[in-house]
Amino acid sequence: MHGYLLVKPSQVVFLGDGLEKVDGVKTDFLKNVGKYIGKKESLEVFSDFTYGEVKYIRIKNKELRIRVSVKRDPVDYQRVVKEPGEIANVKKSMQIVERVFGLVKKELRRSAGSRPALTEIKLAKFIESSGLKMGANDLSFPAIVASGANAAVPHHVPSAKKIKAGESIIIDFGFKYKNYCSDFTRTVFLHHAPKKLAEAYNQVQKAYNESIEFVSLRGSASDRNNLFSKGLPRPSDALGARNDREVQAGDIYQKSVDVLKEKHLEKYFIHSLGHGTGLEIHELPNLSPGSKDVMLDNMVFSIEPGVYISGLGGIRIEDLVYLEGGKVKKFINVSTKLKDNIL
């Protein structure tokens, strides 16, 4: 079940079910939205609304003027800068990830050469059950285990394929702690890494490291007032006005591309560099091509460069990090070095 907030200068209404006990918030249902809108007012709905929901509102409120906006919900901008307690919850979630990854490496070493061989789907289920046993209240998303040629597909669904030595094995997973998400990826190898994949791995690791260094050297905006103009995000630069001390998310993405280009790997990098994370696995900022989102202190976001070579395999390295005093801070320290990820 989900719902929406109707926000007016003197009133907040939750259009759904489940916030009855929150002080100052009135609960009603989506069909009644019209009774809170004046005759000379119009309703602006944002991109999270489905076509069916907008149609339903129109049927139930025939006199209501509705404008569908492609902008992000203003609440998304309100939550982009995290409170200390939120950062602490993400840290707890990432610590569960760290412990589970230690178990994963042991499981892979134990299963190497065993009969029957470990499959992608069996390892994914092992990851999920291990995190829940360690105190996670849910998964951030279904665990991804992609080996061999399957690792060339960024969001591969784990299959019955057997995990073999000499293949790249992308392991991407996360858990929720008090509903705050973690997100983590490592690429590992059993016994050895083929030369071409080892070279690609080392360059992806360099892109990971230099992207983090780029943010820390450039600094970040510390003034949250940059987020808003008259209470709403500016459409031209939704997360703030740029100055010489600030870095935009699109610049971080480009730094990663430039590093991969040194080894002619940029064409194999087929997704964004990262995304914000909190109560949802994908939040602002967007570390994507051309993104003008300005990096602010206490943002939580992923850094996850990757290359995907059809028929051969793929490499991805990912951690959640946050900004504090203009510097990137890690929640956990799990080695990204190739030698530490050959099992």
N, C-alpha and C positions, 0 to 999 in steps of 0.2 A: 504494500500500500504506500502511496506517496501523496503529497499535497502541495499546495502553493500558498505563498503569502501575498495578500493584497495589502499594499503599503500606501497609506495616505498620511498627510502631515499630522493629523490628530488621531489616527486610528490604524491598528494592525489587525487584520483578520486572517486566520488560517483556514484556507478552503480545503478541507480534508477532514480527517478524523484522527485524533490521537494527542492533541495538545490542550485538552480540556483543563488541565491542572497548571498550566503555565500562566503566571500572573501577567495581566495586561494584554493577553491575547484572547480574542474571541474566536471560537470555532464554529464554522458553518460549512456548507457544502458547495461545490463548484456551480451547481445549478442556480444558486442564489446570489451570484456575484453582482447581478444588475442592481440589486436593492442598495448596494453600497456606493453606487456611481451616480452622480448628479446628472440631470438631463442635459447639461451643457458640457459634460465631461466625456472623455473617451477612455477606453481601456487599452493599454499597450501590453501585449503579451510577448514573451521572449522565446528564443529558439528551443528551449527545453519542452515547450508545449507540443503535443502531437497534433496532427491534423484532426483526428477524431475528437480530441478535447476541445479544440477551437470550434469545431462544428457543433458540438454539444452545447457549448456556451451560447452560441448564436441561436440555436433552436429554443433554448430555455429563456433567452433574453433578447427577444426580437427587436426591441427598440435601442439596444445598446450598440454604440459605435465601437468597433474593435479594430485596432491596428496591430498587425503582426510584425514584429521587429526581428531582424536577423542579428541584433546585438546580443551579447551575453547578458544574462541576468545580473542586475546590480549586486545581488547578494554574493555572486561569485567574486566580485572585486572586494567586498567587505571581508571575505574569509581568506584572501590571498596572503595576508600577513598574519602569522600564527602567534598566539599567546604562549607564554612560557609553559603552561600546563599542556597545551597541545603538542608542543615540541617534545616534552617529556614523554607523552604517550607514543609518539612516533618512534622515539628512541627505544622504548620498551618493546615495541613491535619489531624494530630492526634487530634488537638483541635476541629475540626469538628466532629470527631468520638466521643470525650468525650461528646459534646453537644447532639449528636444523641442518645447515650446510655442513657443519662438522660431522654430523651423522651420515649425511649423504655421501661424503667422501669415504667414510669407513665402509658404507654399504657397497659402493662401487668397487673398492679395493677387495672386499670380501667376495664379491660376486665374479670378479675377473677370472675367466677360465672355468667357472662352475657350470654345471649342467643341472637344470636348464638355465640358459643365459637370462640375465635380467633384461626386461623389456622397458620401453619408454613408459608405457602406461603403468606398469608395476612400480617403477621408481617415482612417478608422479603421485601415485596413491600413497606411497611411503612418505613422501614429503608432506603431503596434506595432513595425514594422520599424526605425524610427528609434531607438527606445529600446534595442532589442537590439543595434544597431550601436554604440551609445554605451557599452556595458558592462553593461547590465542582464542578469541571468541568467535572467529570466523576466518575465511580466506579472503584476501584482497581480490583474488581472481583465481580461476583454476590453474594449477601449476602447469608450466610448459616444460617438457623434456623433448628435445629434438636432436637426433644423432645422425651422423653421416649426411647423406643428401638431404634429409629432412631439415637439417640445421640451416639450409639455405632459404627456409620459409620462416620469416620473422615471428609469426603467430601460429606455428604448427600445433595441431592438436595431437597429443601423445597417442601413439599407435602401438600395435603389437610387435613392431620392429625390435629385433634384438640389438642390444648395445654391444658394440665391438671395439676391440683395441685399434688404435691408429685413426679413429674418427674424432672429429670435433663433436662435443656434446654440450649443447646450450641448455642451461638449467635456469629457469626464470620463475620466481615465485614470490609470494608475499602473504602476510597475515594481518589480521586486525586485532589491535589491543585497545580495549575500551572504544571500539569502532574506528580507531585511527589506523590507516593503512601503512604497510611497508611494501617496498618493491625492490627486488634484488636480482641480479643476473651474474652468473659466472659461466665461462666456457672451460670445460675440462677435457682431458684426454686420458685414455687408459694406455699405460706403458710408454707411448711415444707420440709425438706430433709430427705429421708429415711436413716436409720443408716448406711447401707453399702456404700451408695453413699456419705454420709457426711464424713465417714472415708476416702474414696478415695479422696474426694475434699481436705481435710486437708493435705493429703500427696502430692497431686499435687501442692498445694500452697507452701508446704515446698520445693519441688523440684524446683519450680519457684524461690523462694527466695534464696535458696542456690546456684543455678546456677549463679545468678546475683552476689552474694557475692564472689563466686569462681573466677570470672573474675576480680573483683575489687581487691581482695587480691593478685592475681598473677600479675596483671598489664598487660600492652600491649606494643607492639613494637611501637616506635614513628618514626622510620626511614623508610620513604617510599622507599628508595633505595633498601630495602630488597625485594621489589616486583619484581625487574627485574634483569636480567643478559643479557647484550648485547641487551637491549631494549625489551626482551621478557621474559615471566614468565618461571621459571625453571620447568621442568616437575616433578621433584622429590618433590619439596615443593613450589608450585606455588606462594604462598603468603609470602615467606620469609624463611630465615634460622633461626632455633630456637636457643634461648639462655635461660639462667636461668630465665630471667625476662619476657619471653614471654609465652603466653598460646595459645595452638592450639585449633581450634574449636571442634575437636573430643574429647578433654578432658572435655570441657563444657558439651557436650552430655553425656559423661560417668558419670559425677557428677550427672546429673539428674537421670540417670538409677540407680546409687548407692543409691540415696535417696528413689526412688520408691521401690527398692529391700527390704528396711527395713520393708515394709508391704506386701511383696510378690506381688507387683503390676507391676513389670517390664515387665512381659510377655504381659501386656495389653497396653504397650507403643509401638505403631506400626508405628511411623513416626519419622523423624528427630526432633531435638530440636528447630531448627530455620533456618533462611536464611537471607541473605542480602536483602535490599529493597531500591529502589530509583525511577528512571524513570520506572522500571519494578518491579512487585511485588516480583519476585524471582530473586535475584542477588547473587553474592558472598558477604560474605563467606557462606559456607555450614556447618551448625552445625549438622553434621551427624556422624555416627559411623566411626571412623578411619580417619576423615578429618584432614589433615595437614595444613589447612588454618590458618595462623597466624593472631591473632587479632591485629588490628592496630587502633591507635587513629583516630577518625572521621569516623569510619565505622558505618553504621546504620544497625541493624539486629534485628530479632525477637527472643524472648525467649518464647517457647510455649509447655511446657510439657503437656501430656494428657494420660488418660487411657480410654479404650473402652471395656466394659464388655458386651458381646453378650447377648441379651435378657433383660438386665437390664438398660443400658444407658451408658453415657460417661461423662467425665470431661475434659475440656481444659481451660487453662488460658494463655493468650498471650498479650504481649505488645511489641511494637517497642521501642528499646533503642539505644543509641549510646555511643561511647567511647570518653572520654575527659580526658587527663592527666592520662591515665591508669585506670580510674574509669568509671563504668557504670552510665550513666545519663538517666533518663526517660523524655520523651516528655510530658507526662501527668501523673497525679496521681489519678487513679480510683481504689478504694479499691478492693483488691483480697480476703478479709476476707469473710468467709462463711456467717457470720451473716449479712453482708451488701449486700449479694446477695440472701437472702431469702426475697421474696417480699410479 
